[in-house]
Amino acid sequence: MYPKAERPARPSSALAGSVTGPDGAPNVGPLTGLNEDWRRRSLAAVWHPCTQMKLHAADGAAQPLVPIARAEGVWLHDFEGRRLLDGISSWWVNLFGHNHPAIRAALVEQLDQLDHVLLAGFTHAPVVRLSERLAALTGLGHAFYASDGASAVEIALKMSAHHWRNAGRPAKCRFVGVAGGYHGETVGALAVTDIALFREAYAPLLRLAATVPSPDARAAVDGEDAAAAAERAAAALADWLAAHHAQTAALIVEPLVQCAAGMAMHHPRYLQRARELCDRYQVHLVLDEIAVGFGRTGTLFAHQQAGIRPDLLCLSKGLTGGTLPLSVVLSTDAIYAAFYDDAVARGFLHSHSYTGNPLACRAALATLDLFEQTDALRSNVVTAARLAALFEPLSMHPRVRHARRQGMIFAWDVASSLPDFARRYARHALEQGVLLRPIGTTLYAMPPYVISEAEGEHLATGALAALEATLAEEAAGHVPTQGEVDGV
Ligand SMILES: Cc1ncc(COP(=O)(O)O)c(C=O)c1O
């Protein structure tokens, strides 16, 4: 299906084990099964995320399920010695390549010391060190941990509303988000997520937040530039807050890039105005940097480009370099102080079993070390410019609109009427040896920072070839595949 790797998949002794599956085959290593075996077993036993499973199941599936045996650098290797370039950093989590030796060494050392201990009533070195470092990097001195991005969003929303309750203003318990915003799919996070496909089926379960217009630079009208489009969106926010601030606990924003909306990028002016307005109306500014944090947009944190500080900052994904699930909410002293009290019920009574897991914190520390040791933010400037040049033919393609980039995030809108464009494109990309999953008709690339010149060329060439193949199918007459729209 995709090109042969130079090196065949090797069995991993670290995965060796004796547990067997229902068909008697080993559940864990050595990894020798054929792709088809793993695909079949997965389809029988695993319910995959964000997926209509039927799209995987039919013969000649519209959306092939790809078994992966191991990964290294920018490459994902299947069970039959073929490889794919991970052009989306495995859902935007990977920063320094898969299986990075420094992160792996830190994890092995940590396993020798402490695997896990509950964080209620106990503490440990990795969580203390990580919290200190994140505070120094952001100026937000109190770190509350969870495992996934959506959990961090839940925490930030609860923290905000509880803060106002403790401050004697319980009516401030509603939230406002930005049109097209995505903050995760648990019930609380989904309530501030404005993507109909994810939200519709669960609408009766949600306490829906309000939405204000997006500052998306593509919405610029009448000769406006991106800054003017941001000002216009901020004016709408100002009107909304003037009317509703008494009931509003927080505004939640993905700074600079609304990724799941289709890499909608905006000018930092919006964040500056949002900060001013939140101060004026005593509304918390929650910044969700789960996708854009850790260098993706060019600075370590996206909000730094606006010269502002949020009241609550949500981080996850790249936090551990893409190795282990970990998320954190960083808060101001003022929010923390509102919970510090003799009354237990005024404390933030929220927990997850794996809160502050030592292994995940250790991976995060190793990731922060890599930023320093490799001067990653500076070298990303060079890498991003080089990739932009390689992507030039794609950016200039006659069917491409709004070629855009923010740091190491590249996006292009394709003029296509195929309702299943994303799925068709992803299939062609696999054939080219690249993992790319458009959002609707927006094609994007978010590769690991360590991508080399030759790997960049493979990505850019594959991305263009997949576009040509998809458009050729469209030209030949659209035969709809199963289902219609796609997820992320
Ligand atoms: C901006 C943003 N917030 C929250 C989330 C949810 O994170 P998770 O999938 O880890 O729950 C995502 C995931 O893509 C995201 O992009």
The ligand as an SDF file (V2000), in Angstrom:
LIG
                    3D

 16 16  0  0  0  0  0  0  0  0999 V2000
   -7.3550   22.8500   21.2820 C   0  0  0  0  0  0  0  0  0  0  0  0
   -7.6830   21.5020   21.8480 C   0  0  0  0  0  0  0  0  0  0  0  0
   -8.2360   21.4170   23.0490 N   0  0  0  0  0  0  0  0  0  0  0  0
   -8.5510   20.2350   23.6090 C   0  0  0  0  0  0  0  0  0  0  0  0
   -8.3030   19.0590   22.9380 C   0  0  0  0  0  0  0  0  0  0  0  0
   -8.6850   17.7480   23.5670 C   0  0  0  0  0  0  0  0  0  0  0  0
   -7.5450   17.0330   23.9470 O   0  0  0  0  0  0  0  0  0  0  0  0
   -7.6570   15.4510   24.1530 P   0  0  0  0  0  0  0  0  0  0  0  0
   -7.9330   14.8770   22.8190 O   0  0  0  0  0  0  0  0  0  0  0  0
   -6.3390   15.0700   24.7090 O   0  0  0  0  0  0  0  0  0  0  0  0
   -8.7840   15.2270   25.1180 O   0  0  0  0  0  0  0  0  0  0  0  0
   -7.7240   19.0970   21.6590 C   0  0  0  0  0  0  0  0  0  0  0  0
   -7.4940   17.8580   20.9010 C   0  0  0  0  0  0  0  0  0  0  0  0
   -7.2450   17.8480   19.7310 O   0  0  0  0  0  0  0  0  0  0  0  0
   -7.4250   20.3570   21.0980 C   0  0  0  0  0  0  0  0  0  0  0  0
   -6.8960   20.4550   19.8570 O   0  0  0  0  0  0  0  0  0  0  0  0
  1  2  1  0
  2  3  1  0
  2 15  2  0
  3  4  2  0
  4  5  1  0
  5  6  1  0
  5 12  2  0
  6  7  1  0
  7  8  1  0
  8  9  2  0
  8 10  1  0
  8 11  1  0
 12 13  1  0
 12 15  1  0
 13 14  2  0
 15 16  1  0
M  END
$$$$
